[in-house]
């Protein structure tokens, strides 16, 4: 049975108005909505948003963008806090996520109207049809969505249009909306540089578990592995991987299959780059970063032995940031490997170079500075 789209209602011109509600984060439509235009001040908008009142914009689009920026500055005006000792990183992490969630809720209260063709009926509104259709598909009805959400769609469209240069491939990968973009190159380089198991010479089959954009499957194919199955269970990821691999001319070498972790059969090499943080996502878009209770990590380890050829290797690409945050211990990881009937054959480490490592204003800076990304080489006992 098809679930009816949520509806948002408001009062305008002494009449009750309504429209379909769209939120990629899965947020429910706001219960209180007021009409706002160019006369709305940033202080008033911020106060209403903090109180849980949404503002449906009827003014100039560019002025709405400026208002959102002013509201964001007010969200970020906080007294400088003392440096958090390492023992409190887990508390700091949860407080940081709470603050980010509150910031998101507040800024998402600035809403825009959309026509059924994804056009915006406001002065100086840009053409966002392609960005919206790439992310949410064809619309048949007018709807209301947040300006902040729209800016996320526009940013994703730019990533998809321009691509991410992958040095290991000397090619670009084009991420789709909602699919994790391979902008942290250290994990790609680990898969590109790690020595292949000797079994690959006689049994050239590999699995890429949770393929996302297909980047790691492409790297494995570039290393002359003849048969690769790349799995995912997210429809956006499957479409993204197929598009990237077809464009690279690898669709005959790589099969993209819908699966919850493993496909049928055995492989000499099984690669997995699960979400690195064992915490609950606050929206569907966060599943690429947050792995609730370490489900994917534990699922990969528990199923690896029965899908791995004798003499083959599983490659687990994992950051130790969760360890520095107190969310998972190294002992717990090793116990999970041991309990799955596996053993560690070796580990290759690399230090990340993403911007947050050098951002001293980040409340988790000390933990990020200590972070190491590793490729764990795992085999059967």
N, C-alpha and C positions, 0 to 999 in steps of 0.2 A: 504494500500500500504506500502510495506516495505521500510524504509528509508535507502538509501545507506550509508555504513560506511564512515566516513571522511577519507581522504587520506593525507598523509604527503609526500612532495617531497623535494629532495635535489640533489646537484651536487656531484658526486664522480667518480674519474677516467675519467674526461671529459665527463661524461654521466649524463643525468637526471634520477635519481632513484626515486622510489615511493614505498609506502607500506601503509597498513591500519593503521590508527591512533586510539589508545585506550587511553581514559582518564576517570577514574571513577568520576572525579569531573565535567565532562562535558566541560572541556576546549577545545577550538578549537586548531587544529594543528598549531605549530609555522610557521610563514611565512619565517623566515630566519633560515637556518640550516647549520652548518659547521661540518666537520668530526673532531673528537678529539681522541687522544690516550694518551699513557703514557707520552708523551713529553709535554703535556699541563700543564702549571703551574696553581696553584690555583688562583693567581691574574688575569691571563689572562682569565681563565674560569669565574670567578666572574664578571669581567668587561663585557664580552660578554653577560652573562646571564642578567645582569642589563640592558643592552641595548636592550634586547629582542631577542637575537640570541641564538638558541638552539644548543646544542653540542651532536651529535650522536656518541656514544662511540664505538671505534673499538679496544681498548686496553684490558688490563687485568681487569677482573671484580672487583677483590679486590682493585685494584688501583682506580677504579671508585668510590667505596665506600669511600675510604680515601679522594678523591677529593671532594666528596659531603660534608663530614664532615668539610673539610677546608673551603668550600664555606659557610657553615652554620655558622662557627665561624666568618667569615667576615660579614655576615648578622647581627650577634649579637653584633658586636663591635660598641657600641653606647655610647656616654657620659652619665654619670649618671644624671638623671633628678631629680629635687627637688620633694619632696612628694606632691602629688596632694590633695588639700583641698576637703572635702566631697562634697561641692557644685558643683565641677567639675567632679564628677564621670561619668556622662553621656558623657561628652566630652572625658574623658579619655578612656571610653569604646569604643567609635567610633574610636578614634585615634589608640587604641590598635588593633582593628579589621583591620583597614587599614594597619597597619604595618605588622600584621600577613599575610594578603592577599598578600602584596608585597613580603614578605619573601617566601611565598609559590610559587608565580609565578617565582621568581628567581631560587629557588632550583629545581623546576620542569623542568628547561631548560636542565638538564643533562639527556639524553635519551639513552635507550638501544634497540637493535634489538631483536626480538623474532621470533622463528620459529613457524610454525602452531601448533606444539604440545606443545607450551609454553616453550620449551627449549631455552636457551640463547647461541648463537654461539660466546662465548667469552672464553678466557683462565680463568681457575679457577672459572667458573660460577657454582653456586649451582644448584641442582635440585629443581626447583620451580613449577613443573607441578601441584602438588596437590594444593598448595596455590592459583595458578592462576585459576585452574579449579573450585575450591570451590567458588571463587568470581565472575568470568566472564563466566564460563561454557566452553564448548568445542569450540575450535577455528578451523576454516577451512583454514585460511590464515595466512601467516607471518604478523607481525605487529610491530609497534614501540610504546613504552610507556616510561614514566619517571622512572628513578631509584627510586626516592622518592616514587612514587606511588607503585612500586613493594615492597618496604620495608613495606609499609602499609599493603599490601596483606599478606606478610610473618608474620607480627605481628598479624594480625587477625587470620591467620592459627594457630598460637601458642595459642591464646586465645581459639579457637575452639577445639584444641587438648587437652589442659590442663584443660579447664573449669574454672569457678569461684565458689569458695566454698560459699554456702549460709547457714549461721548458722541456720536460721529459718527452713530449710528443712533437715539439716544435709546431704545435697546432693550437687552435683555440677550442675550448669547450663552452657551450652556450647553455647556461642554466635556465630552467623555467621557473616561473613563480612558484614558491612553496617547496622548491628543491634546493638542498644545501649547495651553495656555490663553492667550488674548490679554490678558494682564495688563499688558504693556508697551505702553501706549497710544500711544507716539510714532510707531510705524510705521503704526498705523491712521490717525492724524491726517495723516501724510504722504500716504497714498493718498486721503484725503478732501479734502485741500486743494490738491494739485498740479493745475495747469491741464490739462484734457483735450486730447488732440491734436485738431486741427481736423477730421481725417478722421472722427471720431466722429459728426459732424453728418450725414454722408451714408452712413456704413457703421458703424452702431452695434452693433459686435460686439467682445467682449472675452473673453480667456482669463485665468483665475486658476490658475496652475500651483502645485501642492502646496497645496491649499486648506485643509487641516486642519479647523478648526471651520466654515469657510465665511465667516468674518468679512469678509475683503477682497472676496469676491464680493458679499456683501450691501452693502458700502459702495459698490461700483461700481454695483449696481442702484439704490441710493438716489440716485445721481448721474444717474439716468435713462438709463443704457446699456440698450438694449432686449434684447440677446441676449448671454448670458454662459455660457461653459462653464467649470466649475470641476473641476479634475482632482486626483486623488491615487491612490496605489497601495496605501495602507494601509486595510484593511477597517474598522478602527475610525474612521478619519478620514472615510471615505465615509459611514458610517452617521451620524456626528456632523453632518457638513455637511448631509446630506439632512434630518435632523431639525430643525436650526436654520433652514434656509431654508424648509422647509414651515411651521414655526411662524410665521415672519415673512411668510408669504404670498407668497414669491418663487419658488416651485417652478415656476411657469409662465414666469418670466423667466430662471431659471438652471437649466441642466442640470448635474448632478453626474455625472461620468464617471470610470470607472477607467482610468487611463493612466499610463505612466511618462513624466512630463513633459507633452508636447504632445498635444492631440487632433488629429483631422484638420481640414483647412481653414485659413483665414486669418483674422486678426483685425486690427482697427485699434489695439487696445491689448492688450498681454500683460503681466501682472503676475506677479512671482515674489518671494517672501520666503523664500529658502532658509535652511537652518541656517547660522548665522554663523561657526561655528568649524570650520576644516578639520582635524579630529582624529578618531581612531577612537572610536566609542561603546563603552562598557564593557558595555552591555546594550541590548536592543531599544528600551527606553523612551527612550534618549538620542539616537535618530536625529532628533528634532525640534530638537536643539541642536547636535549634532556631525555634520559632513558629511565622511566619510572621503575624504581627498585632494581635497576640493572637488568631488566628483562631480556633485552637483546644480547647483552654480553653473556649472561648466564645461559641463554638459549643456544648461542653459538658454541660455547664451550661444552655444554652437555650433549649436543648433537654432533660435534666434530668427529669423534672417533668412528662412528658408524658410517660416515660419509667419506672418510679419508682412506686412501689406499695405504697398505703397509709400506713403509718407507717414505710416505708423503709427509707434507708439512702443512700446518695451519699457520697463517700469518695474522696475528691480532695487532691492529694498529690502535694504540691507546695513549692518551695523554695521562700524566699522573696528577693533573690539576685537582681531581677529586680527592686524591690522597692529601694534598696540601690543605684542602678545605675541610678535611676531616669527614668527608662523605663516604669514603671507602678506604680501607687500609691495604697495604701491599700484602699483608698476611692473608686477608680475605680473598684477594685475587689468586694468590698461589694455592689456597685451599680449594677454590673452585676448579682450578686446573687439575689438581690432584684428585679431587672427587670425581672428575669426569674421565678418569683413566688415562690422563695425558701427562706429558712431562715437558719441561722447558728445554729446548735444544740450544737456545741462544737468544740474545736480545741486542738490537741495534738502536741506539739513542740519537736524538737530534734535539737541539734547542730551538724553540720557535722564535720567529722574528716578526710576529704580527704587531700592530701599533700599540695594543694594550700592554705589551711587555714593558714599554718605556713610558707609559702614562702614569706618572706618580700620583695623579689626582684620583685614579681609580681606587675605590675602597678595598679592592682585592689585589692591589698592585704587588704586594710582597709575595702573595701566593703565585701570581702569574709570573713574576720574575724568577721563581724557583722551578717553574714548570719544565718538564721534559716530555717529548713525544717519543714513543718507543714502538718498534716492530718486534713483537714477541714471536719467535719461531717455536712452534709447538708440534710435538709428534705423539704418536701412541706410545704407551709404556711397553 
